[in-house]
Amino acid sequence: MSTMSIRKTFLPFALPSISEEAIEEVANTLRSGWVTSGPKVKQFESLFADFVNSKEAISLNSATAGLHLCLEAIGLSENDAVITTAVTFTATVEVIGYFKAQPLLTDIDPITNLMTIETIQSLVEKECKVTHGNLIHKKTNKVVKAIIPVHLAGHTCDMEGIIEFAKKYNMYVIEDAAHAFPAIHKGKMIGTWGDFTVFSFYATKGITTGEGGMVTTENHKMAERLRRTRLHGINREVYLRPGWYYEVTDLGFKYNMTDVAAALGVVQLKEANYFWNRRTEIARTYRRELQTIPGLKLPVEDENGAHSWHLYRMEVDPNIARVNREKLVLELHKRNIGTSLHFIPIFEHSYYKNTYNYFKEDYLNSAFMYERILSIPLFAGMTNEDVKDVINAIKDIV
């Protein structure tokens, strides 16, 4: 290691930014007596719908719950298949497995690491056939009922192309926007493109409720179903129930958001643009300072809109840089700088590999990315000194 000065405290790759106003809002909610789903949940849903210009917003205790309920709402079954990407968090694929449906994985674009029309068509040509206007998975004879594009790190997928493709084959589009708040695609916020859009408010996301998620949709009937199934299939929400009577009309789940979480979300939403502007500023500083270093491939701005900059992912080429990815991670850690990896491709996980017989050779771009990618610190609470520490450490190592 060089003689450069080492940070005295550890800098994680992400931290939530919780203001005193948010703490006070949560405290007031605790004092109110409404700690589960109540008025704050309703307020948060209304504000969020307005923010992304959606007709409907349904809060949940996680984005995973949101993805699950969306697939339930479209009637997914073991006779169906769903297309998604090989490079995503396990939740995107695990919810397909809840229904014993078949997850079909596309490879990724080597530049953006996103699913594209080209990667979708490559998958379809190899694994599907067309029968009566529907895509059929040749190996299992299952009907491809939906497609789940993933807006990775805040860079948006080609939604026009994906929606056009889905309509051609009678498929629903469920956007995994866990990384895409508040991203914009072609002048329109992520939240109203697909049939459903699912957001995450996990601790490291653009805004947080600790744990939590939101589904937006323009379909009132589907929204009402999600509201029932998120809380045991009960047809009247507790907060709005005029008396003691209710009826269970659907098989439901326990996926509701609490007022405590929503209170934090209400204030986080007010601060969302500040958080986004600060992350964008840091991302552009990284590019300005690191772009001339040989062997580093940096993320690009989203040419189709506004990148949410949820993550700053870069690839390390061991053939050009002085170090490989593992060495860089180790040396950054020695300098008290944290990193992470987004994501280990789905086909690398033993459960998915063994259950669905995925082979790395079918996902060459994803496998190539996995050998080189890492995420460096990027969150609104980083100081300018924090940013300098990261830049100087990478320059010193690489």
N, C-alpha and C positions, 0 to 999 in steps of 0.2 A: 504494500500500500504506500502511496505517496505521503508526503509530509503536509498535505493540505489539512486545514482545520476540520475537525469532525463535529457535527451537531451534538449538542449536549442532551437533547431530548429526541425521542423517536418520532418520526413523521410518518403516519400511516398513509396508505394510498388513498383513503377516503375517510372523512369524518362528517357527521351531520352538523349543520349550523343552527343552533337553537337560541333564539333571542330571548331577552327578558320578557318581552311582550307575549311570546308563545308560552313561556313558563307561567305567567300570570293568567293567561287564558285557560290553561289546563287546570290551574289551581281553582279558578272560579267555577269551572265545570265540576270539579270534585266537591266544592262547597254547595253546588246547586242541588245535589241529590240525584241528578240524571247522569249515571256513569256508563250505562250501556246505551243501546241505540235510542236516540231521542232527538231533541231539537238541534243539537250541534251537528249530528249526522245530516239532517235535512238541510241545514245551512251550508255545510261543506259541499254537499252534492249540488246544490243550486249554484253556488259560486264557481265550482269546477266546470259545470256545464256551460256557464256563461263564458268562462275563460277560454275554453276550446271551441266555443260556438256549436255545442252539441245540444240536441233536443232533450236527451235523457242522460243521466249519470247515476250509476248505482254503485254505492260504496260497499267494500268487502274487507275481510280481514287479511287478504293477501291477493296478489296478482294471480297466483296459482289457482286460488278459488275462483277468480274471474274467468280464467281460461277454461276451467272445469265446467262452470255453469253455462258458458257460451256453447260449449260442445253438447252439453245436455239439452240446451234450448233448441238446438237444430236437429235433435233426435239422433245423434251419433250412436251407432251400435257396432256389435262385433262383425257385422256384414260390411262395414265401411272402412275406408282408408283416409288418411289426412297427409297432405304434403307440407313439410316444413324444412328447415335448414339443418345441416349437420353441425353448424357452429352456433350453439345457443346453450343457455342454462338448462339443466335437466328438466325443470318444470314444464317447459314447452312441450316436451315429448312425453313426459310421464302422464300428463292428463289424458293423452290419447290412449295410453295403456289402461286407464281406468275403465274404459268401455270395451276393452279387448279388440279395439280397432287397430289397423296397421299403420304405423308411422313410416312415411316414405320420405327419405332425406335427399335434399339436393346438395350438390357441392356449392362452393362459393366463388364469387368474383375475386381474383387475386389482388385487386387494388382496394376495393371497399370492404371485402370480406362479407358481402351481403348475398342473399339469394337474388337472382336476376331472372328475367324472362329466358335468357339463354341457358342458365343452369336448370330452370324448371323444364324447359323443352328437352334438354339432354336426358333428364331423369325419365320424362314421359316416353320419349322415343325408345329408351332401353327397357323400361319396366311396365309400360301400360299399353292398352289397346282401347279403341273407341267402339262402344256398343250403344246404339240408340241415343246418341248424343252425349253419353256419359263416359268418363274415363274409368277403365277397369284395370286393377292391378293384376297382371297376368299370372303371377305365382299363386296368389290367394283367391283370385276372382272377386275381390272386394271392390265396391264402388268408391271412387275418390269423391268424398262429400265436401271437403273443405280444404282450404290452404291457409297456413299460418305464417305470414311473412314476419321476420324479426328485424326491427330497426336497431341494428347493433351499435352500441356505444353512443347512439344519438344520431347516426347517419341514416337517412331515410331510404327505404326501398322504393323502387319504381312502381308506385301505387297504381298509376293509370294502366300500365302494362299488365300488372298482376290482376287488377279488377277485370280488365277486358278478357284476359285468359280465363278467369274463373267463370265469368258469365257464359262464355262459349261452351263450357262443360258443366253448367248447372251446379257450381260450387259456391259455398259461402266463403267469405274472406274475414278472418279473425286476426286482427293485427296484434302482435306481441310488441307493445310499446313501453315495456318496462324501462327501457333506456331513453325513451323519446319524449320526455316532457321537459321543456316546452318546445319541441321541434316543429319546424314548418316545412311543408313540402309543396312546391309550386304555388306559394302564396297562401296556402291553406293549412291551418294547424292540424297536426296529427291528432285525431280524435273523431273525425267524421268521414274518413275515406272508406273504410271497409264496412261490412255489416255490423261488426263489433270492433272496438278498440279497447285493449286491456292495459292499464297503467299500474305501475308498482310504486308504493311509498315506503319501501324498505329503508333501513337506516342510511344506506349509502346513495340513495337516489336523489333526483333533482329537487324534490321536496319530500319530506318524510312525515309519517304518522307513527314512527317506530316500526310497526308492522302494519300493512294495509295495502289496499288496491282499489281501483275504480274501473268500471266498465262504462264506456259511452256508446250510444247507439242512436240512430234516427228512428228506430222501429219501436213504437209505443207498446205494441203487444208483446214483443220480446222483452222489453224493459220490465213490464209488469210480471212476466214469468220469472225473470231474474230476482225481482224483489221478493217473490214468494219463496223460491227455492233457496235463497240465501238464508232463510230462517224457517227451516222445518216444513216448508210448504204451506205455511199459515197464510190465510187470505186477507188478514187485516194486521197491519203493523201496530205494535204495542202503543207507540206514541200517539197514533191517530185513532185508536180503537175507542168507540163511544161507550162501550160497556164491557162486560166480562166475556161476551160470546165471541168465539172465532171458529173457523172451520179449516181443517187441513185438506187442501184440494189437490196437492201434489206431493210426491215423495221429495222431501227437501233435505237440506244440510244445515250445519251450524257455521255460517260463513259471514255473519253480520259484523259491521264495524262498530266500535264503541264510541260514545260521546267523548270520552277522554282522548282517544286517538284523533277523532274529528276536530276537536278543539285545537290540537296542535296543527292539524292540516289547514284550518281556517287561516291561521296566522302565516304559516309557511307559504300558502298560496299568495298572500299579500306581498311576500318577499321574493316570490319566484323569479321575477324579472331581474331583480338585483343579483340573485344567485346565478342566473344564466349569464348575465353580462360579465360577472366576475370570472366564471369558468371560461367563457369565450376569450376574455383578456389573457388569462393564464395560458390557454391553448395556443394563442397567437404568439405569445412570448416564447413558449417552447419552440415553436416552428422557427421563429426568427433566430434564436440562439443555437439551435441544434441541427438545422437543415444542412449545414456544410460539413458535418461530421461523417466521414466515410463509413459505410456499413450500416447506417441507421435509415430505415424507411419509416417516415412519419405519416400520420393520418392526414388526409386532405380535407379541406372545407367541403361541405355538401353543396355541390354545384346546382342542385335542384331546389335548394331552400336554405333554411337555417338549422345547422347542426345543433343539437342540444348540449354537446360536449359533456355527456354523462361520464365518459371515460376518455383517457388519453392513452391509446394503444399504439405501440410502435414495434417494428420488427428489427431484429438484430441479425445481420448477415455475417456468420462466423468466417466466411471466406474473404471478407473485406475488413471488418472491424477487428480490433486487437483482441476482442473477447467474444465468447458465445453468450447466448441468453442466460444460461445457468451461472456463468462466471459474473456477468453483470448484476444479476439478482443478488448473488452472494456479496459482492463488493459494495453494492448500495446498502445492503443491510449492515455491513460493517461500519458504514458511515451514518447509521441511524436513519435510513430512508427505506420505507416500505414499498413493496410492489405487489402486484397480483397478476393473474392470468385469466383472460376472458376470450375464449373458453376452451376447456378440454373438449374436443369434438365428441359428439354423442357416441360415435362408433368406437371410441377408445375405452368407454366404460364397460366393464365386464357384463353387467346386467343386460345392457342393450345389445352388445355384441353377441352374447349367447342366446338371447331371446329372439332377435330378429335377423341373425346371421349377416350383420354388416361387415364389409371388408374395407380396410383402409385404401386398398387399390382403387376403389370406386370413387374416392373423394380426395384426389391428389392435391388440389389447392388447399383444402382444409388441413390435410396432413402436413403440407409444407408450412402453412401458417403456424400450426401448433408447435413446430420445432423452434420457432423464432420469436413468437409474440410475447409481449409483457405490457402491463399497464403500470404507468408511473403516477405519482400523486397528482390528483386534480379534484379540488373541492373549493367551494366559495370561501371557506374560512382560512385558506392559505394566505399567509402574509407575503409581501414581496421578498422578504428574506428567505422564507421557506422555498419560494420558487427559485431564487438564486442558488440556494443550497442544492437543489435537485439538478439544476443545469450545470453547476460547477462540478458536482460529483460525477455526472455522466461524462463531461468533457475530460475530467481527470482519468477516468477509467478507460474510456473508449478512444 
